[in-house]
Amino acid sequence: MSSSGTGSAATPNAPSAAPELARLEVALSALVRWSESKHTRAEVARRSGADIPPSALRLLEHFDAAGAMRVSDIADCLRIDISTVSLQLRQLKADALVSRHRDPADGRSGVIAISPEGRRVLQRIRAARCELLAEALTQASPGELDRAADVLIQLQDHMLAGMVEAGYVTAAE
């Protein structure tokens, strides 16, 4: 594939998708592979001082974006078994990265939320990933990076709107 992203691997044969969406999908897949690669994860852990398994990190980032949720809603929303969520939460709780609170809507149940320590750790992890992205994307202008971020934030907003619509979380004030 060429560095300009015009090679056949950068534009897969996806007749039902617009070419720009097909390229975006390839780019998103590359970003996920990069962020989940053994080298990147090890370097993020080294730079941030936080070695969190990828599945637990996804949960922590989920709470940061979506807010507090019941365990059953987390499992349903992320489409994973509740026992898997509980296992991942156990370590996050032990490390004081999340905490359990009473559900304000139903005092009989509890919700899990990111803790202040969890936010600090997540901030260090994000700073380390930003350093690595800066090293990898030296050819991109600030404007290009800003436009890419705008598009990707639309995906996050779409995901959050779906969670609100499904009743997993309430809309942000």
C-alpha positions, 0 to 999 in steps of 0.5 A: 500500500502506498503511504498516501493511502491510495493502494488497493488495501486502503480502498477495499472492494465495498460496492455498497459503501461510498469509497470515502467510507470504505477508506475510513473503515480501513483507517479505523481498523488500522487505528484499532490494530495500532492501539491494541498492538503489543508494542503500543500497549507496552509503550503506553504502560511504560510512559503512563505508569499504568498497565491496564488490560485492554478490556478493563481500559475499554470499560474505564473509557466507557465510564468516562464517556457515558457516566455511571451505569448498572452492571447489567446495563454495561453488559447489555450495552457492550454485548458481553456476558455479565460475568465478564463485566463483573470480573473486569470490574473486580480488578478496576475496583481493587485498583480504586479506578471505579467505585460503586454508588447507589442508583439515584433512580432506584435506591435498591441497586447500584451503579458503577462510575469512574473514580477520581483516581480512575480519571487521573490514570486515564488522563496519564494513559491518554497523554501517553497515547497522544505522545505516540500519535504525535510521533506516528503522525508527524506528517499530518498538519494540526488542521488535518488532525483536527478534522479527523478528530471531528469525524471520530467524535461524531462516532462517539456522539452517535454511540452515546445517543444510542445508549441514551435512546436505549435507556442505558444512560441519561442525556448529558445536561 
